[in-house]
Structures are given as structure tokens and as C-alpha cells.
Amino acid sequence: MNSKGESLDSTGVSALMTVVTNVNDNVLHGGLNHLSDIDVVEFMRRLEICKRQLAALDSTLVIEASERDLPRKAGVKDAVPFLRQTLGLSRYDAAVRVKIAAACGEFLGADGKPRPITLTATANAFEAGVISRDHVRGIVDIMTHLPAEVPAPARTETEALLVEHCVTGMPDDLPKIGREILARLDPEGTVISDADRRRRRGITISRPGVDGMSKIEGWLTPELRALLDAIFAKLARPGMCNLDDTDAEILTATARVESKVLEAAARRDRRDAAQRTHDALFALVTALQPVADSAADAVASTAAAGAGVAAAAAKAGKPVKLGKHRGLPVEVVVTMSLADLERGAGVATTASGGHLSINEALKLAKGSRPVLAVLDKDEIPLYLAHGERLASSGQRLALIARDRGCTHPGCDVPASMCAAHHVIDWAKGGPTDLNNLALVCDHHHALVNDSDNGWQTVMLGKDSAHPGRVGWIAPATLDPSHTPRVNEHHHVGQRVATAVDSSCRRWGARAA
């Protein structure tokens, strides 16, 4: 901030830019071969702090330009087009910088004295380089949507909690945290209600283009998103419902697929995620086609669609059976706390990482057949044991309730896309018990091995800050201390929101 340091003249600016340019040239052209792996990682971290501190200067410069009326002098109406024109920024980038400046910048009042910064804790952390521009943008979005009646002390504590998360957490987690916080600060839906979401719902399919392709876009309600996530977790995984695969007819929406067949099909699969989702939707709709009246037509349609049994069930008014995915029926798994259920406010979490309001989750449970897991105040599921290598359905449900997704630090893959991993390997005598199992995505599962570059997994004991959770130990090149780390991505929203609950009760907020 200008008021915190000495004023810069043109000579000082030139000297500063020379230093930055020299550092950049040395890194780009000096070579880093003499650095060890640990040195490279440490250099990346320190450089990131420097880049964040430089990014924090944008707010000072945006404010300076605005107070000098530079946008009007340049012939534009405000700071956004001025930044786009002057710096060659996208509209989005320019708007984000202006938005951050408004929340974290130090403006002068009419009397020429600095006005209080709107988000002081965020601004200080950004200036220190401990949080990034994406962190700040996420915090600003959440704080902007807080109900106006939340008292100022509670708002300050909420901001402090968000900044505390961002110092060690990733910006991708902030939308989840925001939903959790709003659900508690606005349980009656005065800011964003279920009715608001329903009014916005809609899917638009454009007219076919010259190539016959049609674009689809729109907004899905949380309920529909939860249902589709559960279905696509199976049907859109690599190898399933592949329209380009000559053997695809055996991997349709309703077929029972052997693991070896699916693995072979997955190795042949060259589709991206969007193409797999398209083919999964095609398979799902195909399975819902009505059965022909005559037996001959039924046989013909079954051969063409590969879904006669499912179509017959649909015509009879019964739900289509999609078999199992990773040991569980293809259905929505919803987790909520007992406290939220009793008060009828808060959020429920799906196995795919989505969020529903408590009311939405209960309506979904009434109208379909999801699995509903209600946890106690400590979020501890029932202990289950199993004497076979593969986890039972009950154990997978308990893992979903406990882990919520891949346990590897920083991984955002939801529970619906994870396998049950033995912390102590089955081949080494590790039991298939809940206290020796963890949810792990396929990618990170392959990283667990006994080589120098392999990761290790451990169950954390009672003396740990995360008892009963799965810790991951990185290779020495990434962490010479071999400190076990847990994945907070799937849990941080609930923990922060619970702290907000406590804060609001302390300051007399009406919700929670």
C-alpha cells in the first residue's frame, strides 16, 4: 500500500523493474541443472510468493489510476476497459483485478485520508504472498454473498477463517466452503433459495449445425446434478459405453461387466471426459426407449440398442437397473450430519462431491432410492469388518461417509470415482477392515509402492490431529521429513462452516 512505504519516483520504478528483469533472465537462461530436486521445489515455492506479492500491487495501481481519473482521460468509462486497453487483458481478468482492488485496496476518502480496507485480513495475506489471486477472488465472492444482517464481528471472523484455510488450502475448495457457510448463515434461503434455483433450471439444445451437431447448455438443479453424477460415475468411466469401440455392446448401461473386460476396454479408450459423458448419456437414453409391441420387433430393438431388459422395466414403470459401480449399486449416496437433519438446515454431501440443501436431500430420498448416511456429531461411521479382499457394500458406504473422496493430499476426485485401497497391502497381510481401508482414485492408487519414488499410506492414531484418518507419506524428494499428510479438500467446508456456526452463535446471529 502506498501509505506503508516510501514514495516511488521514476528512478525507483526503473531500478525495481531492472531487478525483476534480471531475476527473470537468470531463471530462463541460467539453467537449473545444478539444483537438487528439493532445491527446485523450494525455489518454485519462493518464486510463487514473490509473484503473489507482485500481483498484490495490482490493487494499488488500479486505485492510483482511478483516483487520477486515468480511465476518463483515456476515453473509457471505468477501470475495466482501461485495463483491457492499456494492458491487453481479457475482460474477465480486468474485472477480477478491479473487484479485488475494491475489496482489498486502500482508497482515499473525500478528506484525503485513507478509508478502512473492506477485507483487511485478506489484503494483508495477499500482500505477504501467502495467498494467491485466485484465493482472494474466492474469498471476495463468498464475503459478497453473506447476508447483510450477519453482524460485523461475525463477518470479520468468517473472513479470518477463510484466510486461514487459504494459507494451506487450495482455491478450488472455496466454492464448497462458500456453500457450506451460506447454508448456515442463511438457512431460510433468503439469499439463494431452492425456488431461485428451480426458476433458473433449464437445458437448451440448439438447432443442428451444418454438420448435424447440436450444442447443449443450461443450468441443472442440485438434485438433477446429484442423480447424473451418480449415473455418469459408472457409465462415463473409461471403457464404458464407447461408441468408437467395436466391443461397446457388452459395456452398455445395463450390462454386467467383468473387471477384466472393462480394464481392456479402458486401455483402448481414447475419448476425453466430455466425449465419455456424451456417450454415457446416449447409453442412458437408449436404455429408456420403449419396448416394441411384437416379440420380433422387441428382439430387433434389443439387438440394436442392447437394452431390452431395461426398456421393459421402464415401460412397466419400474426404475432402470444400472448394475453396480465400484461395488455399490448406481444410486445417489447422500451424507448429512444428525445436527443438520434435526434442525432442517445446512447442507448434505453426495458421493460425487456435490451439495444439496437438507430439504432437497430429503425430497430426493423420498422420490427415489438413494442411500442416506447420517453421521453423529463426530462424523464417525459404524465399524465394519470383512474377511475378503474386496470391500463389502457396507464398508464402501462407510468409507464414503468417512473419506468423502480420494484421500491423497490435494486430490479432488469424489468418492464415486474411487476404489477401496488397503493401507497395509492385502498381499502383506493387511485385513479388509474399515480401519485398514481408504478411498483412493485410480491415479493415486498407482503411486503407492515401495520404490524410492513411491508414496506410502498409514492410518493415523489417537495422538494425531486427524485420528482415524488416512495419512500419505511423500517420497523423500518431495518431503525429506516423511510427515504424513491428510486430504482436507473433502472436509474443509464442513469444518470451516462449523466454526462459522460457533461464531454466529457467539455474536447472536439469527441463523444456526
Phi, psi and omega in degrees: 000148183299324186285349185264348184224180179284151180292143179263139169252181183298327179293317179296320178297316180298318180296319179297315181293328177296318179297314181298317180296319180296317178298316181298316180296319181295322180289317184290321189245352184279337182084144182238015185296334183281351180275145175282170178301317180296320180296321180297315179297317180294321178296318178300318180294315181293321179295323178298320177298316179298317180295322178294320179296322176294321179296327179295337178293341181302320181298317179299317182288323177297317179294317180299316179296321181292317182290337175273358180063034182294324177302314180295320179296333179274358177086020177239165189276332182206189188289329184297304178296332178296315179293321179297316183288321185280320187251356181069037182271160170287161178301320182296312182298316180297318180295321178296317180296320179292320180296317179293320179299321180296327183268330188242357182270163180253104181267158175265138177279181180298334180273004179085359180265149180298137175272155178300141177286137184296311180241083187294313182298320179295316181298318181294318180293322179294316181294329179281349178083012182270347173228157186261174177299321179295322174302311183298316179301317179295318178296316180299317180299317181293312183295328179294329184268001178295141177303143184297332184278358175294125184298153184303317179299322179292323177296319180297317180292324177298315178298318180298321178295319179295317179296319179300318176297315187294335180298325180242346183260175183259150180296337179298338181281343189296320176302320178297315179297319179300318179296320179296316182294314180298325180296333181265323178280341181224059185293339181271000176073034180283339178267302177229111183257166175300324179295322177299317181295318181295324178295328182276349186296152177159146176232128181246129175248116185289169175294146180300140176279185182297336179267004179086355181277146180239137179271139179238136178206166179155194181233132180256140173291157178304326180296311180295321178300317180297318180294316181292321178302317181295321181287314183291337177303326178267306190288337182256012177283156181307133179098337183273141170052039184278111181292342181268355185262128181293341178261016187296336184297339179273355181240049181272184185297328188250353185285147171277123188246128175285146184300321181294322178294317180294319179298320178294319179294323180295324179292331178276345188286122179245014181281153172272178185299320181294320179293322178295321178295319177301311183293328177293319178295321177299315180296321181294314180293322178300320181293342182264002181294142182294152179280140179294157184290317183270155181297322181296315179296324180296318179296318181295315182293326178295318179296324182284318185262340181066030187213034184298319182296315180295321180296320178297319179296321180295319180294327181280001178084014180259151180294146177289132179268122182256016178073213183238157177223119182052041173089359181234151173302149178284097183204165181282129175250119185244132179242133177215159178275153179296323180297317179293322180297318182293323181270351177070026180216154182120201183228150173248150183246135177267163180295341179269004177092003179278173180232141174230150170291161180302318179297318179297318181295319180291322177294321178295320179294328180284324186269351179219205181231063177279168172263125183250117178251120179253124184258155176281185185296336179266003179058037181257119177280169178294147176284134177228144177233156182209138186263010179247169183293318183276138179293144178283169178299318179297320178294321178296321178297318178294322177295320178298317180293324183276309187270324177071347179178190179302134185273354180294134183307125177087352183282135182253011180293127183286170184300327183295345181249019185244157174254162176275115184258137174278118179299308166266120190304143179303321181293340180260014178095008180290128183283157175271064177248157184300328179278011173228017181239152178208149174281129180218135177287164184300322182296310183284337175300321182290345181277345183278112178198175185265011180282174179297332181260008182274154175268156176237151177239144179219152172271128184278138184274186184295333181280353181281160174289346181228064183298138179082357179265168181263126177257144179248133179251119183282159174300158183300330180295333179263327181211094181298338182281346181056039180279124178296136178237148178249163179264113180268356186303318185274356184240342191295325181299314180297318183293316179294317181296323177297320177295323177294320175307310181298320180297316182293323177295323181293325183259008171080025177294152186286331183271172179066000000 
